[in-house]
Amino acid sequence: MKIKPKKSLGQNFLIDEEIIKKILTCADIQNKNILEVGPGTGNLTTEILKNNPKELILIEKDNHLLNLLRKKYTENITFINDDILNISENKLSNDKLTVFGNLPYNISTEILIKWILNINSKLWFDKLILLFQKEVADRIISSSNTSNYGRLSIISNWRLNVKKIIDVKPSSFKPKPKVESTLLLFTPKIKYFKLKNADSIENVTRIFFNQKRKKIKKPLNKLFKNSSKIAKKLNLNLDLRPQNLDFQTYYMLAKELENLRN
């Protein structure tokens, strides 16, 4: 299958058989409902099918690639030719999906945050097994008081357990990207901080990390008219900066924002 990757779609096709095997060890596929985002040339798709999934859905934005995949596979597969950001995940399947994705680097964070913020309406997946640019993965798995800490880690860790599986060299892809990648495994948390609206945590983290080197007094004032009262209630040191506040503090701030709206 001779294919010229499109830079505009961030196409770097996974060709490393050992990495593909490693990806498949992250989930039990047999008789499960599977979603693969950006199957590309189908290297991972082929291995998924060998494990006899109950249902396989492929979402590929590149029309030419999707047509080639339609010709390549005779199995009962649902093909969707669209941008993943346009898809309503909750409507893809009646059952929970195990999701595989070599996500385009330019929209990977946007995809992840969209999926997490949409969990509230329905928990539509049981696992996310996703490849990210290593720099992005490092931000997702970071903790407070580190330089990588920010919105991605706070929002990801709100509803999900995140586990780093392996770093992936550029040589595992064709064409070779200029950076390393990282494979992450996400599973839904059974116990998590309850919020009425996922937008609350998105709003709080966006305002706090818009000027992440400033002290927290400024974003606190922007969010709350009674900021001094909130600071006292949550025992906040106003000389701290956004990266110094732990996950729980941001979730409590989101809760206070919801209380204010009610």
N, C-alpha and C positions, 0 to 999 in steps of 0.2 A: 504494500500500500504506500505509494509515493505521495507524500504530503509536505507542503511547504508551510511551516508554522507561521501564524500571524502574530506579529508583535503587538498589534492593536488589541488583541484578545489575551495577551500575556501567556501565550501557549508555549509551555515547556513540557514535552511528553516524557513520562516516566518510562524508562527502558530497563532499569536494573532489576533483574529477576529476584535477587536476594532481598531487595527492599520490598518488592511486591509480596514475597512470601512473608516477610515480617509484618506487613500491613494486614495480611489475612489472619495472622495469629491473634489479632486484637479482638476478633469477634467470631462467634459461631454462626456460620452463614446458612447451614443446611436447614431447609424448610422455613427460612426467615424472609421477611420483606426487606428488600435492599434498595437503597437509592444511591446512585453514583452520579456525582456532579462533575461535569467536565471529563467525560471518559476519553476524549482525545482519540488516539488510534486504537484504543480497546485493549491495551496490554493487561491492565488490571481487570477489565471486564471479562476477558477470557478466563482468568483464574477464578473469578467470582462464580462464573457459570459452572465450572468444574465441581464446585461445592454444592450444587443443587439448591439454589435459593427457591423459595416459594414464589416470590414475585421480584422482578428486577425492573426498576425504573431508571432510565438514562436521561439526564438533562444536558443538552449540548447546544450552545448558542450558535456555533459554526454550522451553517446549513450543509456545506459541502462535506464536512466530517460526519455529520449525522447520516447523510445519504449513504456514505461508505459503510458506516456501521450497520445500517439497515440491510445492506447487501451481504455483509460479513456474517451476521447472525440470523439463524433460522428459528432460534428459540422464541418462546413467547415473552417478548420484552415490550415494555411501554416506552416509546421514544417521544421525548418532548424537545422541540426545537424552540428554545426561548432563553432569555437571560434569567439566571437563577434569582436575581433581585426582583423580577416581576412575578415570581411564582408564589402562590399561596400554599405554604407547606402543609397546612392542616387539611387541605383538600386532596393531597396526593394519594393517600391510602386510608382505608378504614382502620388499619392496624399500625402499630408503631413501626417505624423504619430504622434500620441500621444504615447509617450514612457514611459513605466513603467519598473523599474529595481531594483532588490535587488542585487547590483553589488558585485562581489567577491572583498573582501577588498584588495587583493594583486595586482589587476590590475585596480581598480576603477578610479584612477587619470589618468591612461594611456587611458582608454576608454573615459573619459570626454574630455580630451585635444584633442584626435583624432577627436571626433565629432565636437568640436568647430572649429578646424582648417580646417575641411572639409566643413564648412558652406559656404565658399566663392563660391564654385562651384554651390551649390544649397541648398536653405533652405528646408531641407527635413523633418523637424518636426515642430509642433506648440507648444508642451510642452514636457519637460523632467521631470518625477516624479521619483526621484531616492533616494535610501537608501545608505548612506555612513557610514563608521566608523566615529564617532563623531569628532574625532581629525582631520580627513580630511575635514569634513564639516565646521569645525571652520576655517580652512585655506581658504576654498572657499569663505566664507562670510566675511572674515576679511578686514579691511581697513588699509591704511598707518599709520605708527607710532605705530603699534602693533606687538607683537612678532610672531603672526601667519601669518602676511602679506608676500606674496611672489608670485611666478609664477602662482599658481593656482587661486588666487583671481584676479590678473591682467588679465590673459587670459580669465577667466570666465566672468568677468564684461565688457570685450570688446564688445562682441556681445549679451550678455544675461542679463536679469534681474533675480536676484537670491533671492528667498524667503525661509526662514526657516519655516517649517511647524510644526515639533514636534521632540523631542528627543525620542528615543525608547530604552527601557530597554533590557538587554540580555535575560531576561525571555520570550521575545516575539519571540524568535527563538529556533529552535531545530537543532543541539545541541546549547547550550548557548555559544555565543562568550564571550571572557573575557572583552570586552569593550562595551560601549554604542554606539548606532547608531543614525543617524539623517536623517530625511526625508527632502529633498530639492525640491523645484519647480523652474524650469528654463523656462523662456519664451523669445523669441527673441526680441531684441530691435528694434524699428522702426528707431530711430535715433542713430547712432553710429559713431565712428571715422573711416573714410574710409581709408583702406589700400589696395594696389593692391594685396598683397600676405600675407596670414595669417602667413607664416613662418617668416615674419619680426618681429612680436611681440614675437614669440616663441624664435627666435634667441637672441633678445635683453634681454628678461627676463632670459634666460638660462645663458648668460654671466654675467649679473649683480648679479644674486643670486647664482652663483657658489661659490662666496666668499662674502656672504651677510654681514659679519661683517667688511669688508674692506670699506674704503671710495670710493666714486663713481669715483674718478679720474682714477683709474686703469682700470675698465671695459670700461670706456669712451674712454680711450687711445687704448684699444684693438679693439673697434668697429670703431673708427674714427681716421684717420690720422690728421685731422684738429679739434681735440677734443676741443681745447681752443675756436675755433670759434663757435662750436656747443654749448658749455657751455654758452658762452656769448649770443648767439641767444635765447636760452631757459631759460636764467637767472638762471643757475644752480649754487648752492653753492657746490663747490668741497669737502667741509668738511663733507657733508652729507653722509649717508650710504644708501644702496639700499632700506631699509624699510621706509626711510623718503620721498621718491618720490611718488607722488600720481598717480592714474591710468592714467590721462591725460598726464602726463609727459612721461610715458613709451610709450604711443601711439604716441606722438610727436617724440620721439627718434626713434621709428620704422619707422615713415614717413621719417625722415632724412636719415635713412639707405637706404630706397628705393630710395630717391633722389640721393644718392651717387651712387647707382648701375645703375641708368639711365644715 
